[in-house]
Amino acid sequence: MKKFISLMLAALFSLTVFSVSAFADSEVEKSEKEEDFQKAESAVVDYACMGAAVDVRETAIIAGFTAYNTSALSALNTRKTALAAAWKLTSNEEVKKAVKTAVSTYKKSLKDARKVFKKARKSAWETFKTTAKDCKGEGESLDSSNSGIDNTL
């Protein structure tokens, strides 16, 4: 019985020590997060400068996306024309070859358009990050966390 009580007391003591230690660690993490938040909150941010930087970034992304759309529409129209011409051919081999060429050309055109848009988007965000650093101390963190939001376009 004494062994059982001793084991129970040891387990209870261990549990208490680990709980206090974990609680202390989480309090330290909370304290560090609060300090980071206060630093970001107290940083001097030129909001007009940041607004202008965001405007330039968004305008560049819109221009890149517009160029992508134009290229994609052109690729679709070219494919449409090529497929229509392919189905006017008379032999299976000719049709198959023409359809394959039309689809291959279309895929390459879209791939190239995506590559150009991705480069434009990346450039817009890099320019923004550079400009944003000139606008404030820690203010970039107010908007830069959204840099992946355009990846689904």
C-alpha positions in Angstrom: 0.0 0.0 0.0 2.9 2.3 0.8 4.4 1.7 -2.6 1.1 2.5 -4.2 0.7 5.8 -2.3 4.4 6.7 -3.1 3.8 6.1 -6.8 0.6 8.1 -6.8 2.4 11.0 -5.0 5.3 10.8 -7.4 2.9 10.9 -10.4 1.0 13.8 -8.9 4.2 15.7 -8.3 5.4 15.0 -11.9 2.1 16.1 -13.3 2.2 19.3 -11.3 5.8 20.2 -12.3 5.1 19.6 -16.0 1.9 21.5 -15.9 3.6 24.5 -14.2 6.5 24.3 -16.7 4.1 24.2 -19.7 2.1 27.1 -18.3 5.2 29.1 -17.8 6.3 28.4 -21.4 3.0 29.5 -22.8 3.1 32.7 -20.7 6.6 33.5 -22.1 5.2 32.9 -25.7 2.2 35.1 -25.0 4.6 37.8 -23.6 6.8 37.6 -26.7 3.8 37.8 -29.0 2.4 40.8 -27.1 5.8 42.5 -27.5 5.9 41.9 -31.2 2.4 43.2 -31.6 3.3 46.4 -29.6 6.4 46.9 -31.7 4.3 46.6 -34.9 1.6 48.9 -33.4 4.1 51.5 -32.3 6.1 51.6 -35.6 5.7 54.8 -37.5 3.9 54.0 -40.8 3.4 56.5 -43.6 0.0 55.4 -44.6 -0.2 57.6 -47.7 3.1 56.1 -48.8 1.8 52.5 -48.1 -1.4 53.3 -49.9 0.5 54.5 -53.0 2.7 51.4 -52.9 -0.4 49.2 -52.7 -2.0 51.1 -55.6 1.1 50.6 -57.8 1.2 46.8 -56.8 -2.5 46.3 -57.6 -2.3 48.2 -60.8 0.7 46.0 -62.0 -1.2 42.8 -61.0 -4.3 44.0 -62.9 -2.2 44.8 -66.0 -0.5 41.4 -65.8 -3.8 39.7 -65.5 -5.3 41.7 -68.3 -2.4 40.7 -70.5 -2.9 37.1 -69.5 -6.6 37.3 -70.4 -5.8 38.8 -73.8 -3.3 36.0 -74.5 -5.7 33.3 -73.3 -8.5 34.7 -75.5 -6.1 34.8 -78.5 -5.0 31.2 -77.8 -8.7 30.1 -77.6 -9.6 31.8 -80.8 -6.5 30.4 -82.6 -7.4 26.9 -81.3 -11.0 27.4 -82.4 -9.9 28.3 -85.9 -7.4 25.5 -86.1 -9.9 22.9 -84.9 -12.5 24.1 -87.4 -9.9 23.8 -90.2 -8.9 20.4 -88.9 -12.4 19.0 -89.1 -12.7 20.1 -92.7 -9.9 17.7 -93.7 -10.8 14.5 -95.4 -8.6 11.7 -93.8 -8.4 10.5 -90.3 -4.7 10.9 -90.2 -4.8 14.5 -91.3 -7.6 15.4 -88.8 -5.8 13.7 -86.0 -2.5 15.4 -86.8 -4.2 18.8 -87.2 -6.2 18.4 -83.9 -3.0 17.4 -82.1 -1.1 20.4 -83.5 -4.0 22.8 -82.5 -4.1 21.5 -79.0 -0.4 21.5 -78.6 -0.1 25.1 -79.8 -2.9 26.1 -77.5 -1.3 24.5 -74.5 2.0 26.2 -75.2 0.3 29.6 -75.6 -1.4 29.2 -72.3 1.8 28.0 -70.6 3.6 31.1 -71.9 0.8 33.4 -70.9 0.8 32.0 -67.3 4.6 32.3 -67.2 4.4 36.0 -68.2 1.6 36.7 -65.6 3.5 34.9 -62.9 6.6 37.0 -63.6 4.5 40.2 -63.6 2.8 39.2 -60.3 6.1 38.4 -58.7 7.7 41.6 -59.9 4.7 43.6 -58.5 5.1 42.1 -55.1 8.9 42.5 -55.0 8.5 46.2 -56.0 5.9 46.6 -53.3 8.1 45.1 -50.6 11.0 47.3 -51.5 8.8 50.4 -51.6 7.0 49.5 -48.4 10.3 49.4 -46.5 10.8 53.0 -47.4 7.3 53.8 -46.0 7.8 52.6 -42.5 9.6 50.7 -39.9 7.5 47.5 -39.4 4.5 48.5 -41.4 5.2 46.0 -44.3 3.8 43.3 -42.1 0.4 45.0 -42.3 0.0 44.0 -46.0 2.7 41.7 -47.2 1.2 38.5 -45.7 -1.2 38.5 -48.6 1.4 37.9 -51.2 0.1 34.4 -52.0 -3.4 35.5 -52.5 -3.0 36.0 -56.3 -1.5 32.6 -56.8 -5.0 31.2 -57.8 -5.5 33.6 -60.6 
